[in-house]
Every structure is written in C-alpha cells, then in structure tokens.
Amino acid sequence: MNLNELNLVANAMIGNGKGILAADESSPTIKKRFDSIDTESTEEIRRRYREMLFTTPGTSDFIGGVILFDETIRQSTTAGVPFPRYLNDLGMIAGIKVDTGAKPLAGFAGETVTEGLDGLRDRLAEYRELGARFAKWRAVINIGDGVPSDYCLRANAHALARYAALCQEAGIVPVVEPEVLMDGAHSIERCEEVTNDTLEATFAELAAHRVALEGMVLKPNMVLSGTNATNRAGASEVAAATLKSLKAHVPPEVPGIAFLSGGQTAEEATLHLGLMNQMGPLPWELSFSYGRALQAPALEAWRGKKENFSAGQAALIKRARLNSLAHLGQYEAAMEAAAA
C-alpha cells in the first residue's frame, strides 16, 4: 500500500463526521467489564457481545473504523462471516491492537513502557491477511511526583515510532496513541505540560523514523484535571487547553486526531469533542476513538441477556450518532435527553 492509499484509509476512518469504535479490550479487561454486569466472560459470550456492537443497524453512518483484539479478528458473525470482512464490507474499516501492554520501566519506579515490538513485522503481515487495514499501539504516561521522566517519554515515543514505521511498511495505517492518564490529583495545567512534552517527544521520534504523517492517525488524551483534583476544570477550559496543546505540537500533515475517552463519562467525552469542533477551523479532522464512552451504555443495556440485544444496539447507536454530531460541531448537551 502506497502513501496515497494509507492516506485514503486514514481519512475514511475519521472523515465525514465518522469516528472509531475501540472494541479491542484484552481478555482480562473485558472480564472486568462483564463482571460489572454479572456476566460470565467466555469466548462465545465475548463473540456475541462484539457481534451485537458490529451488527447494530446504521452504525456505519457514524463509525468509520473498529479496533479489534487478536481473538476478535479471528471470530465470525453467527452467519459465519468473519468479523473483518463483515466490517470492511459495510465501510467500517477493521483494525487491530498490536501492542502487548504497558510493563514496568526497569529502573523507573511508577513508570511503564509498552511492549510488543518483537515479531511485530510478521504479526502485521498476518493481520493484513486477516483483513486489518489499520493498527493501534498505546503508550501509557503517568503523572505523579517527579513523573514522567524524560527517559520514559523518549522510550515510549521510540516504541510508538518503531511500531508506526513497521505498520506503514506493511501497508497498514498506524493509530499512534500516547495516553497521559487522568489518574491523580494534578491540575489541568500540569496535564497540559505533560501532554505537550509527550506530543513533542512522539513527533520527534516519528520524524526520526521517517513515518509519513499523512498516513497515520493520532489518538491522544484530552487535557483534563486529574480525577482526584480539587476544583476540576470545566468543559470549556478542557476544550481550549486541549486545542492549544494540539495546535502547538501536531503538524497539519496529520489527517486526523481521534481522541481516547480515558475514563471520562460518555457524556463528558462527547461534550468536550463537540466544544473543540465549535472552536474551528482546525488543520485536521478532530474525531473520536472511544471504548468505554461508546460501549458503556450498550453494555449496561445488554447485561449479557439475549432479550436485551436490541436495547444494547439502541444504546450504541445513540452514542455513535451524538459523537458524530460532536465531530461535526453540531452537538448540544440538550440532545442527550432528546435522543433517549
């Protein structure tokens, strides 16, 4: 796949008001989500849950890409259609999570580095055969006392860039996800400072690795006060601080930015995205790549019960539509009640 094709795929994922559904929870993570609704986590129940999400009527109007987990990309619909083919046929491009998780960074207490580069070239070739056209790699940056260190930022940025270069070599669009966590009591100003440093390190490494910015998507955090902060910043402040950071550090060649929700409620993530898109014009598409902020209401409506299948789908399509409106700068909080 040449750069023009990578750019076309990137734009298809996040253009025209569309965003990305992150359905790439690892088996331990989805077990926690299922535990919260008293549902057993077996391979078949996980398959059925993902099928509920993927077969929701009308989803392709609002979702341009779906991130899958290794188990899911090998599964099929009840009718026997492999999930990647089912999604790609609808115009919801199939993607794959390829990192193997954040592990403790040796010598740096409280910090992590994401692993998964070993064997990645071969895994990418297999995933492309299975139908994946984009991939995702998440770096995790903690904020704390003396954290993050410059070395942690550089180590994670280096891994992200190596991953991105391997993806483009394989004809796969890399989604580059440097996530500054909202866990902690830090101020929004501290989050902005760390986000700036993280983006600066990331784009320096992408340039060093000759990653073509036109053929990637950035998946960053929003600039938020820590979860336990006193006097947490309001929505307008979050939107303004996030845009300030992005405009200073994300080159205009990047086709799109698809935010992670990172622990925000579904409504908060939509509101913040909508406010930012009302502050345009912007040099890139500003979209969403939400997991919990798209799935949580669907999970709660479904609760593992066959008879709640359509209720789960209704909850998903509501969030997908409202986030699409936020991407287009047309979202208003009053729409939450109207869409119920």
NORVENSUL-V132954 format. One record per residue. N is the residue number from 1. RES is the residue in one letter. SS is DSSP state (@ for helix, = for strand, . for the rest). PHI is phi in whole degrees, 0 to 359 (999 if undefined). PSI is psi as a letter, one per 30 degrees, with the letter a starting at -180 (NA if undefined). Layout:
n:N res:RES ss:SS phi:PHI psi:PSI
n:N res:RES ss:SS phi:PHI psi:PSI
This chain:
n:1 res:M ss:. phi:999 psi:k
n:2 res:N ss:. phi:274 psi:l
n:3 res:L ss:@ phi:298 psi:e
n:4 res:N ss:@ phi:298 psi:e
n:5 res:E ss:@ phi:290 psi:e
n:6 res:L ss:@ phi:300 psi:e
n:7 res:N ss:@ phi:296 psi:e
n:8 res:L ss:@ phi:296 psi:e
n:9 res:V ss:@ phi:295 psi:e
n:10 res:A ss:@ phi:302 psi:e
n:11 res:N ss:@ phi:291 psi:e
n:12 res:A ss:@ phi:293 psi:e
n:13 res:M ss:@ phi:291 psi:e
n:14 res:I ss:@ phi:229 psi:g
n:15 res:G ss:. phi:269 psi:l
n:16 res:N ss:. phi:56 psi:h
n:17 res:G ss:. phi:76 psi:g
n:18 res:K ss:. phi:267 psi:l
n:19 res:G ss:= phi:217 psi:a
n:20 res:I ss:= phi:244 psi:k
n:21 res:L ss:= phi:269 psi:j
n:22 res:A ss:= phi:271 psi:j
n:23 res:A ss:. phi:239 psi:h
n:24 res:D ss:. phi:250 psi:g
n:25 res:E ss:. phi:301 psi:k
n:26 res:S ss:. phi:292 psi:l
n:27 res:S ss:@ phi:301 psi:e
n:28 res:P ss:@ phi:296 psi:e
n:29 res:T ss:@ phi:290 psi:e
n:30 res:I ss:@ phi:290 psi:f
n:31 res:K ss:@ phi:298 psi:e
n:32 res:K ss:@ phi:298 psi:e
n:33 res:R ss:@ phi:295 psi:e
n:34 res:F ss:@ phi:291 psi:e
n:35 res:D ss:@ phi:303 psi:e
n:36 res:S ss:. phi:292 psi:f
n:37 res:I ss:. phi:242 psi:g
n:38 res:D ss:. phi:54 psi:h
n:39 res:T ss:. phi:238 psi:k
n:40 res:E ss:. phi:292 psi:k
n:41 res:S ss:. phi:255 psi:i
n:42 res:T ss:. phi:252 psi:l
n:43 res:E ss:@ phi:301 psi:e
n:44 res:E ss:@ phi:291 psi:e
n:45 res:I ss:@ phi:292 psi:e
n:46 res:R ss:@ phi:297 psi:e
n:47 res:R ss:@ phi:297 psi:e
n:48 res:R ss:@ phi:295 psi:e
n:49 res:Y ss:@ phi:297 psi:e
n:50 res:R ss:@ phi:296 psi:e
n:51 res:E ss:@ phi:297 psi:e
n:52 res:M ss:@ phi:304 psi:e
n:53 res:L ss:@ phi:295 psi:e
n:54 res:F ss:@ phi:290 psi:f
n:55 res:T ss:. phi:264 psi:g
n:56 res:T ss:. phi:299 psi:k
n:57 res:P ss:. phi:300 psi:k
n:58 res:G ss:. phi:88 psi:f
n:59 res:T ss:@ phi:300 psi:e
n:60 res:S ss:@ phi:293 psi:f
n:61 res:D ss:@ phi:290 psi:f
n:62 res:F ss:. phi:238 psi:f
n:63 res:I ss:= phi:247 psi:k
n:64 res:G ss:= phi:257 psi:f
n:65 res:G ss:= phi:205 psi:l
n:66 res:V ss:= phi:228 psi:k
n:67 res:I ss:= phi:272 psi:k
n:68 res:L ss:= phi:252 psi:l
n:69 res:F ss:. phi:262 psi:l
n:70 res:D ss:@ phi:306 psi:e
n:71 res:E ss:@ phi:298 psi:e
n:72 res:T ss:@ phi:289 psi:e
n:73 res:I ss:@ phi:293 psi:f
n:74 res:R ss:. phi:262 psi:f
n:75 res:Q ss:. phi:263 psi:l
n:76 res:S ss:= phi:226 psi:l
n:77 res:T ss:. phi:291 psi:l
n:78 res:T ss:. phi:303 psi:e
n:79 res:A ss:. phi:280 psi:f
n:80 res:G ss:. phi:93 psi:g
n:81 res:V ss:. phi:271 psi:k
n:82 res:P ss:= phi:305 psi:k
n:83 res:F ss:@ phi:308 psi:e
n:84 res:P ss:@ phi:300 psi:e
n:85 res:R ss:@ phi:292 psi:e
n:86 res:Y ss:@ phi:302 psi:e
n:87 res:L ss:@ phi:293 psi:e
n:88 res:N ss:@ phi:299 psi:e
n:89 res:D ss:@ phi:296 psi:f
n:90 res:L ss:@ phi:273 psi:f
n:91 res:G ss:. phi:87 psi:g
n:92 res:M ss:. phi:260 psi:j
n:93 res:I ss:= phi:297 psi:k
n:94 res:A ss:= phi:280 psi:k
n:95 res:G ss:= phi:232 psi:l
n:96 res:I ss:= phi:214 psi:k
n:97 res:K ss:= phi:283 psi:k
n:98 res:V ss:. phi:243 psi:f
n:99 res:D ss:. phi:284 psi:l
n:100 res:T ss:. phi:251 psi:g
n:101 res:G ss:. phi:105 psi:l
n:102 res:A ss:= phi:278 psi:k
n:103 res:K ss:= phi:240 psi:l
n:104 res:P ss:= phi:305 psi:k
n:105 res:L ss:. phi:276 psi:j
n:106 res:A ss:. phi:305 psi:k
n:107 res:G ss:. phi:88 psi:f
n:108 res:F ss:. phi:230 psi:i
n:109 res:A ss:. phi:301 psi:k
n:110 res:G ss:. phi:81 psi:g
n:111 res:E ss:. phi:236 psi:l
n:112 res:T ss:= phi:230 psi:l
n:113 res:V ss:= phi:226 psi:k
n:114 res:T ss:= phi:276 psi:k
n:115 res:E ss:. phi:254 psi:l
n:116 res:G ss:. phi:131 psi:g
n:117 res:L ss:. phi:285 psi:e
n:118 res:D ss:. phi:298 psi:k
n:119 res:G ss:. phi:75 psi:g
n:120 res:L ss:@ phi:295 psi:e
n:121 res:R ss:@ phi:303 psi:e
n:122 res:D ss:@ phi:290 psi:e
n:123 res:R ss:@ phi:294 psi:e
n:124 res:L ss:@ phi:297 psi:e
n:125 res:A ss:@ phi:298 psi:e
n:126 res:E ss:@ phi:294 psi:e
n:127 res:Y ss:@ phi:296 psi:e
n:128 res:R ss:@ phi:294 psi:e
n:129 res:E ss:@ phi:299 psi:e
n:130 res:L ss:@ phi:282 psi:f
n:131 res:G ss:. phi:116 psi:g
n:132 res:A ss:. phi:286 psi:k
n:133 res:R ss:. phi:241 psi:f
n:134 res:F ss:= phi:213 psi:l
n:135 res:A ss:= phi:223 psi:l
n:136 res:K ss:= phi:222 psi:k
n:137 res:W ss:= phi:223 psi:k
n:138 res:R ss:= phi:249 psi:k
n:139 res:A ss:= phi:259 psi:k
n:140 res:V ss:= phi:242 psi:j
n:141 res:I ss:= phi:244 psi:j
n:142 res:N ss:. phi:270 psi:k
n:143 res:I ss:. phi:250 psi:k
n:144 res:G ss:= phi:195 psi:a
n:145 res:D ss:. phi:291 psi:j
n:146 res:G ss:. phi:73 psi:g
n:147 res:V ss:= phi:234 psi:k
n:148 res:P ss:. phi:274 psi:l
n:149 res:S ss:. phi:277 psi:l
n:150 res:D ss:@ phi:301 psi:e
n:151 res:Y ss:@ phi:296 psi:e
n:152 res:C ss:@ phi:300 psi:e
n:153 res:L ss:@ phi:298 psi:e
n:154 res:R ss:@ phi:291 psi:e
n:155 res:A ss:@ phi:297 psi:e
n:156 res:N ss:@ phi:290 psi:e
n:157 res:A ss:@ phi:295 psi:e
n:158 res:H ss:@ phi:298 psi:e
n:159 res:A ss:@ phi:296 psi:e
n:160 res:L ss:@ phi:301 psi:e
n:161 res:A ss:@ phi:289 psi:e
n:162 res:R ss:@ phi:298 psi:e
n:163 res:Y ss:@ phi:300 psi:e
n:164 res:A ss:@ phi:297 psi:e
n:165 res:A ss:@ phi:295 psi:e
n:166 res:L ss:@ phi:295 psi:e
n:167 res:C ss:@ phi:300 psi:e
n:168 res:Q ss:@ phi:295 psi:e
n:169 res:E ss:@ phi:301 psi:e
n:170 res:A ss:. phi:274 psi:g
n:171 res:G ss:. phi:77 psi:h
n:172 res:I ss:. phi:237 psi:k
n:173 res:V ss:= phi:285 psi:k
n:174 res:P ss:= phi:276 psi:k
n:175 res:V ss:= phi:266 psi:j
n:176 res:V ss:= phi:261 psi:j
n:177 res:E ss:= phi:241 psi:j
n:178 res:P ss:= phi:264 psi:j
n:179 res:E ss:= phi:259 psi:j
n:180 res:V ss:= phi:274 psi:j
n:181 res:L ss:. phi:291 psi:k
n:182 res:M ss:. phi:269 psi:g
n:183 res:D ss:. phi:294 psi:k
n:184 res:G ss:. phi:126 psi:a
n:185 res:A ss:. phi:248 psi:g
n:186 res:H ss:. phi:288 psi:l
n:187 res:S ss:. phi:280 psi:l
n:188 res:I ss:@ phi:295 psi:e
n:189 res:E ss:@ phi:296 psi:e
n:190 res:R ss:@ phi:294 psi:e
n:191 res:C ss:@ phi:297 psi:e
n:192 res:E ss:@ phi:297 psi:e
n:193 res:E ss:@ phi:298 psi:e
n:194 res:V ss:@ phi:291 psi:e
n:195 res:T ss:@ phi:298 psi:e
n:196 res:N ss:@ phi:302 psi:e
n:197 res:D ss:@ phi:296 psi:e
n:198 res:T ss:@ phi:294 psi:e
n:199 res:L ss:@ phi:294 psi:e
n:200 res:E ss:@ phi:299 psi:e
n:201 res:A ss:@ phi:296 psi:e
n:202 res:T ss:@ phi:296 psi:e
n:203 res:F ss:@ phi:287 psi:f
n:204 res:A ss:@ phi:295 psi:e
n:205 res:E ss:@ phi:289 psi:e
n:206 res:L ss:@ phi:300 psi:e
n:207 res:A ss:@ phi:295 psi:e
n:208 res:A ss:@ phi:297 psi:e
n:209 res:H ss:. phi:269 psi:g
n:210 res:R ss:. phi:59 psi:h
n:211 res:V ss:. phi:283 psi:k
n:212 res:A ss:. phi:282 psi:j
n:213 res:L ss:@ phi:297 psi:f
n:214 res:E ss:@ phi:293 psi:f
n:215 res:G ss:@ phi:247 psi:h
n:216 res:M ss:= phi:218 psi:l
n:217 res:V ss:= phi:231 psi:k
n:218 res:L ss:= phi:267 psi:k
n:219 res:K ss:. phi:237 psi:i
n:220 res:P ss:. phi:262 psi:l
n:221 res:N ss:. phi:282 psi:l
n:222 res:M ss:. phi:276 psi:l
n:223 res:V ss:. phi:275 psi:j
n:224 res:L ss:. phi:229 psi:l
n:225 res:S ss:. phi:294 psi:l
n:226 res:G ss:. phi:300 psi:l
n:227 res:T ss:. phi:307 psi:e
n:228 res:N ss:. phi:261 psi:g
n:229 res:A ss:. phi:289 psi:k
n:230 res:T ss:. phi:277 psi:l
n:231 res:N ss:. phi:53 psi:h
n:232 res:R ss:. phi:295 psi:k
n:233 res:A ss:. phi:296 psi:k
n:234 res:G ss:. phi:281 psi:l
n:235 res:A ss:@ phi:298 psi:e
n:236 res:S ss:@ phi:295 psi:e
n:237 res:E ss:@ phi:293 psi:e
n:238 res:V ss:@ phi:300 psi:e
n:239 res:A ss:@ phi:298 psi:e
n:240 res:A ss:@ phi:293 psi:e
n:241 res:A ss:@ phi:294 psi:e
n:242 res:T ss:@ phi:295 psi:e
n:243 res:L ss:@ phi:296 psi:e
n:244 res:K ss:@ phi:301 psi:e
n:245 res:S ss:@ phi:296 psi:e
n:246 res:L ss:@ phi:295 psi:e
n:247 res:K ss:@ phi:296 psi:e
n:248 res:A ss:@ phi:280 psi:f
n:249 res:H ss:@ phi:232 psi:f
n:250 res:V ss:. phi:253 psi:j
n:251 res:P ss:. phi:299 psi:k
n:252 res:P ss:. phi:292 psi:f
n:253 res:E ss:. phi:293 psi:f
n:254 res:V ss:. phi:294 psi:k
n:255 res:P ss:. phi:295 psi:e
n:256 res:G ss:= phi:202 psi:l
n:257 res:I ss:= phi:243 psi:k
n:258 res:A ss:= phi:240 psi:j
n:259 res:F ss:= phi:295 psi:k
n:260 res:L ss:. phi:275 psi:l
n:261 res:S ss:. phi:270 psi:e
n:262 res:G ss:. phi:56 psi:h
n:263 res:G ss:. phi:96 psi:f
n:264 res:Q ss:. phi:290 psi:l
n:265 res:T ss:. phi:290 psi:l
n:266 res:A ss:@ phi:303 psi:e
n:267 res:E ss:@ phi:290 psi:e
n:268 res:E ss:@ phi:298 psi:e
n:269 res:A ss:@ phi:299 psi:e
n:270 res:T ss:@ phi:290 psi:e
n:271 res:L ss:@ phi:300 psi:e
n:272 res:H ss:@ phi:298 psi:e
n:273 res:L ss:@ phi:297 psi:e
n:274 res:G ss:@ phi:297 psi:e
n:275 res:L ss:@ phi:299 psi:e
n:276 res:M ss:@ phi:297 psi:e
n:277 res:N ss:@ phi:287 psi:f
n:278 res:Q ss:. phi:276 psi:f
n:279 res:M ss:. phi:260 psi:g
n:280 res:G ss:. phi:291 psi:a
n:281 res:P ss:. phi:286 psi:l
n:282 res:L ss:. phi:238 psi:l
n:283 res:P ss:. phi:283 psi:f
n:284 res:W ss:. phi:224 psi:l
n:285 res:E ss:= phi:295 psi:k
n:286 res:L ss:= phi:244 psi:j
n:287 res:S ss:= phi:232 psi:a
n:288 res:F ss:= phi:228 psi:k
n:289 res:S ss:= phi:222 psi:i
n:290 res:Y ss:= phi:262 psi:k
n:291 res:G ss:. phi:258 psi:d
n:292 res:R ss:@ phi:302 psi:e
n:293 res:A ss:@ phi:291 psi:f
n:294 res:L ss:@ phi:259 psi:e
n:295 res:Q ss:@ phi:270 psi:f
n:296 res:A ss:@ phi:305 psi:e
n:297 res:P ss:@ phi:296 psi:e
n:298 res:A ss:@ phi:292 psi:e
n:299 res:L ss:@ phi:299 psi:e
n:300 res:E ss:@ phi:294 psi:e
n:301 res:A ss:@ phi:289 psi:e
n:302 res:W ss:@ phi:283 psi:e
n:303 res:R ss:. phi:53 psi:g
n:304 res:G ss:. phi:76 psi:g
n:305 res:K ss:. phi:255 psi:k
n:306 res:K ss:@ phi:304 psi:e
n:307 res:E ss:@ phi:288 psi:f
n:308 res:N ss:@ phi:260 psi:g
n:309 res:F ss:@ phi:305 psi:e
n:310 res:S ss:@ phi:289 psi:e
n:311 res:A ss:@ phi:294 psi:e
n:312 res:G ss:@ phi:297 psi:e
n:313 res:Q ss:@ phi:294 psi:e
n:314 res:A ss:@ phi:297 psi:e
n:315 res:A ss:@ phi:293 psi:e
n:316 res:L ss:@ phi:293 psi:e
n:317 res:I ss:@ phi:294 psi:e
n:318 res:K ss:@ phi:300 psi:e
n:319 res:R ss:@ phi:293 psi:e
n:320 res:A ss:@ phi:297 psi:e
n:321 res:R ss:@ phi:293 psi:e
n:322 res:L ss:@ phi:294 psi:e
n:323 res:N ss:@ phi:290 psi:e
n:324 res:S ss:@ phi:297 psi:e
n:325 res:L ss:@ phi:297 psi:e
n:326 res:A ss:@ phi:296 psi:e
n:327 res:H ss:@ phi:299 psi:e
n:328 res:L ss:. phi:277 psi:f
n:329 res:G ss:. phi:76 psi:g
n:330 res:Q ss:. phi:247 psi:g
n:331 res:Y ss:. phi:278 psi:k
n:332 res:E ss:. phi:227 psi:k
n:333 res:A ss:. phi:303 psi:e
n:334 res:A ss:. phi:297 psi:f
n:335 res:M ss:@ phi:293 psi:f
n:336 res:E ss:@ phi:302 psi:e
n:337 res:A ss:@ phi:290 psi:e
n:338 res:A ss:@ phi:296 psi:e
n:339 res:A ss:@ phi:277 psi:f
n:340 res:A ss:. phi:294 psi:NA
